[in-house]
Amino acid sequence: MTSDELFRFSGLVYGLLLTCCVLLVLHSQILNMKTYGIIRGIVRNDFDEPVEDISVVIVTGPSHPDVAPITSADGTFDFGQLSPGNYILRAHGDKVESELVSVRVNAKKVAFVEIWLETGLVNDNDVVHEI
C-alpha cells in the first residue's frame, strides 16, 4: 500500500468513526427524550413584565435533580430531563414570591408554565428556603 493509498484509507476510517460518534450522540439524545420531559416557563410580575434573577424551585414531584434555575433577562427558565409526573413549582426573589404552581410533565414533551410573582407575599421577617 502506497502512502497516498494509506492516507486515503485513514481518511475514510476517520470519517466512518466520526459518523459513528455523531450517530451515537443523536441516539442517546433520542433515548433521553423518550423517557424524560422538560419544564420551560416564564416568570412575570404584577405588571405582566418578565422578571430576571428569580429562583424557581421544584417543591414536590417525582425524583428530580436538585437544581433551582435562575430566570434569564427575558424571565425564562428551564428544568431538563425530568421524569414524567406532576410537579409543584414556586418562584421567589427579593421580597417577591409566587403561589404554588402545578405542572404535568410527559415523556418527550415540553410543558410550558407561566408563574406570576405577587408582591406582598413575603415580608421582611420571612425567610424563603430553597428545596
HUCOR-V215733 format. One record per run of one state. SS is the DSSP state (h for helix, s for strand, l for the rest). FROM is the first residue (numbers start at 1). TO is the last residue. If there is no record, write none. Layout:
BEGIN
[[SS | FROM | TO] [SS | FROM | TO]]
END
This chain:
BEGIN
[[l | 1 | 2] [h | 3 | 35] [s | 36 | 44] [l | 45 | 49] [s | 50 | 50] [l | 51 | 54] [s | 55 | 60] [l | 61 | 69] [s | 70 | 70] [l | 71 | 75] [s | 76 | 83] [l | 84 | 84] [s | 85 | 93] [l | 94 | 95] [s | 96 | 98] [l | 99 | 100] [s | 101 | 105] [l | 106 | 109] [s | 110 | 119] [l | 120 | 131]]
END
